Amino acid sequence: MKNFNMFACTLTLLAAGLLSACGKSDQTSAAAAPAASSAAASRTASEEGAASTTKAAVSNHTETLDVTVAEYKKNFDRIMKLSKTPFRANFRLKTQDNAFDGYLAILNDNLSIMITADKKSGKITNVLLHGTGDGTKASGVDIVVVAVAALSSVFPDGKADEVGPEIIRLMQDYQDGDDTPASRTFNGVKFSHTRSPETGALFAAQPA
């Protein structure tokens, strides 16, 4: 618990640097800020993303992460409780075909998680977190804390204090304006990240 609390403090400091790229901060001018997101717009974009994620997984369907949807949700909710954050991963089935199921969890108007699961094994093949700022520093903190939880939860033991430093390095590897996402591989999982004022922040996990 002590290590987790120390790590949470680091995340809070890091979030201030993320805000300028994925949402307006308290001091950002209207001209520099992205268009405000609405619940309906966020939900539509997330559902489209879930469908795209499902289709993308088809080409690599034999590769899965080592958790099922239920195990992922359990890990995520546990980490959220430890961080004293109210978000919970209440996934709903959004897309399906003969090989894959796509699930979506809308955490709030600015945060959503999309996952694709192999229908045969029940294990997850892809995870995608989308986050945008709402004009407050708190929303930037939420993005980073949820990103760490979302990517840590792909491991059976789901330890945020071990995976979190990798996510911090991933965010630092990405430079604003880069054409391609930053990526890192940790314990057989490939993490990737990109961010911009237009699209917000995206964090993904898939088998390496």
N, C-alpha and C positions, 0 to 999 in steps of 0.2 A: 504493500500500500504506500509506503514511504517513497519508493522509487517511482511509483505511478504519479504521486502528487508532485514530485520534483519535475517529472517529465511534462505534466500538465502546465506547469509554470512556464517551461520552455516553449510549449505550443502557443501560449498566450502572447508571448513576446514575438514569436515568429509570425503570428497572424497579422500583425500590423503591416508587415511587408507584403503580404498577400493581397491586402485590401485594394491597393492601387490598381491591381490588374483584374480583379474579378468582381468589383463592386465599389461604389463610392463610399469613401470614409466620411467622418463627420466634417472634415474640412475640405472635401473635394468639391470643385465647382460643378454646376449643372452641365456646363459644356463638356467637361471631361468625363462625366459619369455616363454609364450605359443606360439604355432605356429601362425604366422600372419594369420589373416582372410582375405578372399577375398570377393568381392561383391557377386560372384556366390555361394561361399560356404555358406555365411550367408543367402542368399536367399533360398537355398535348405534346410538348417537346419530349417529355420523359417517356410517354407511351410510344412515340415514334422511335426514340432511342432504344427502347426495349425490343421493338420489332427488328431494328437494324442489328442489334447485338445478337439476337437469335439467328438471323441469317448469316452473320459473320462466323458464328461458331460452327456452322455446318461443314465448312472446309477443314476443320480441325477437330471433328467430333470425338475422336478417340482419346484426346487429351482432356483430362479433368483435374480440377483441384481436389483436395482430399477431404472435402466436407459436403454434406447434403444441405439443402435449403434450410431444413429444421435446425441443423447443427450451426449453420452460419447465423441464423437469427438468434439462437441462444447465446453465441459468442458476442454478437453485436450488442444485444440488450444488456448483457453482463458488463461490458466495457462502458456502456452509457451510464449504467448505475454507479459504477466506480468513479466516473468522472462527474457525477451529479448533474448529468445532462438529461433533459426530459425525452429525448428522441427514442423511439422504438421502431424496429423493423417489421412493420405489419405488411408483409408482402401479399400482393394479389396477382393471380394468374392473368396475364395480359395477352400472351401469344403462345401458340403451340402448333406443332406439326408432328410428323411421325417420329422424329428423332429428338426434338428439344421442346422445352417449356421455357417461356420467358416470364419473369416476375418483376413487379414494380412496387416499390415502397416510397410513398410521398411522405417525407418527414415533416416538411412545412412548405410554405410558398417558395422557398429558396433552395431546398435540399431534397434530392431524390436519389434512390439507389436502384439500379437495374441489374438483374442477374439472369443468366441463362443456365439451365440445368439439363444434363443428359437424361433423357427419358428412361433409358434402360437401367442405368446405375443409380440415378437420382442425385448424382454429384454435380457440383457447379462447374461450369466451363469458363464463364466470364463474369466479372463484376465491373460495374461502371457507376461511379458517383458523380453527380452533377451538382455544383453549388454556385450560387450567385450572392453578392452582397445586397443589403437593403438600405445602405446608407449609414449603418452604425458599425462601430468597431466590434461590437458583440457578434455581429453576423460573420465577420471574418474569423473570429475565434471559433465559432460554430463549424465553419467550413473545415478548418484544420483538424479540430478534435474529431469530427465525424469522419473525415478522410482517414485518419489513423485507425479509428475503430473499424471502418468499412474494409480496409485492406488487411488489418490484423486478423479479422474474423475468418479469412480464407484458410487459416491454419487450424488444425484440430485443437491446439492448446490456446489459441487466440490471445497471445501475450502482447499487449500494446506497448509495454515498456521495452520490449525487444524489437518489435517491428517499427515502432515510432521513429527511432533515429534514422532508419532507412528512408522513411517518408520525408523527414526533414531534409536529408541529403538530396532526395529526388527533387524536392521543391527548389532547393538551392541550385541544382544542376540546370534547371530550366531558366533561360534568360528571356525576359519579355521581348516578344517579336520573333522568337525562334520559329522556323518553318516546320519543324518536326517536334513531337513530344520528347521530353526527357524520359529515360528509362533506366531501370536498375533491376538486377536479378538477385533474389534473396531466397535461399532454401528451396530452390526449384520453382519459384514463382516470379514472373516478370511483372514489375510495377511500371506504370507509365503515367505521365502528368503533363498537362498543358493548361494554359490560362490566357484569357484576353478580356478586355472590357466588353467586347461584343458577346462572347459566348459564356463567360464566367470561368470557373475552374472545373477541370475534369481529371478524375483519378481512376485508373483502371488496373485490374489484376487478371492474369491469365496464366496457364501453365507455361513454363519457360521452354 
